[in-house]
Amino acid sequence: MPISEAKKRSNKKWNDANMAERYDRIQIVVTRGKKPAIAAHAATHGETLSGFINRAIDETVERDTAQEATT
């Protein structure tokens, strides 16, 4: 079922009001053709592209912090 124009406007209004105060934005650049592969990998694990990237960052920071603590 398509989203109505009123719903689109409502979503945009909410995003404009809330996203900037709740989230920081980071732009990343990947080699051409890599984005679909990353998105497909995320989807096979039930994640969004952003969710996958956030998890990858969190796990890497956690691993690196643990390694630094043992050295």
Backbone torsions as a table, in degrees:
resi	resn	phi	psi	omega
1	MET	NA	124.3	-179.4
2	PRO	-66.9	152.3	178.4
3	ILE	-82.5	133.5	-179.3
4	SER	-70.1	159.2	177.8
5	GLU	-63.0	-35.8	178.4
6	ALA	-64.1	-41.6	178.7
7	LYS	-65.5	-40.7	177.7
8	LYS	-60.1	-43.9	178.7
9	ARG	-64.0	-41.8	179.2
10	SER	-62.8	-44.5	178.0
11	ASN	-61.8	-43.4	-179.8
12	LYS	-63.7	-41.7	179.1
13	LYS	-61.0	-44.8	179.0
14	TRP	-63.6	-46.3	179.8
15	ASN	-59.1	-46.9	-179.9
16	ASP	-59.9	-37.3	-177.0
17	ALA	-80.2	-29.5	-169.8
18	ASN	-113.1	-32.3	-173.2
19	MET	-62.6	-43.7	-176.3
20	ALA	-64.6	-33.9	-178.5
21	GLU	-85.3	-17.6	-177.3
22	ARG	-101.3	-23.8	-172.7
23	TYR	-134.0	149.5	167.7
24	ASP	-98.8	148.1	178.3
25	ARG	-106.7	138.5	174.8
26	ILE	-129.6	127.9	177.0
27	GLN	-98.8	131.0	176.5
28	ILE	-118.4	155.5	179.0
29	VAL	-121.9	129.8	177.7
30	VAL	-124.0	160.9	178.5
31	THR	-58.7	141.0	-179.1
32	ARG	-53.4	132.8	179.5
33	GLY	93.3	-12.2	-178.3
34	LYS	-81.1	-30.3	-177.4
35	LYS	-58.6	-47.4	179.3
36	PRO	-61.2	-35.8	179.0
37	ALA	-66.7	-41.0	179.0
38	ILE	-67.2	-44.0	179.7
39	ALA	-63.1	-39.3	178.9
40	ALA	-65.7	-40.8	177.6
41	HIS	-61.8	-45.6	179.1
42	ALA	-60.4	-44.7	-178.1
43	ALA	-62.9	-37.8	-179.9
44	THR	-67.0	-18.8	177.8
45	HIS	-104.5	13.4	176.5
46	GLY	71.7	27.1	-178.2
47	GLU	-120.0	156.5	168.9
48	THR	-79.7	167.2	176.9
49	LEU	-59.7	-45.7	178.7
50	SER	-64.4	-41.6	178.5
51	GLY	-61.0	-43.4	178.4
52	PHE	-62.9	-46.0	-179.5
53	ILE	-62.6	-42.7	178.2
54	ASN	-62.5	-41.7	178.8
55	ARG	-64.9	-42.1	179.2
56	ALA	-61.4	-41.6	178.0
57	ILE	-64.6	-48.8	-178.9
58	ASP	-58.8	-45.7	-178.5
59	GLU	-66.7	-37.7	178.8
60	THR	-67.6	-43.1	178.0
61	VAL	-62.6	-43.4	178.9
62	GLU	-61.8	-46.1	179.1
63	ARG	-62.7	-46.5	-179.4
64	ASP	-64.5	-38.7	178.7
65	THR	-65.1	-41.3	178.1
66	ALA	-64.0	-40.4	178.6
67	GLN	-65.6	-40.9	179.6
68	GLU	-65.6	-32.7	-179.6
69	ALA	-70.5	-25.3	-179.0
70	THR	-91.6	-8.3	179.8
71	THR	-99.3	NA	NA
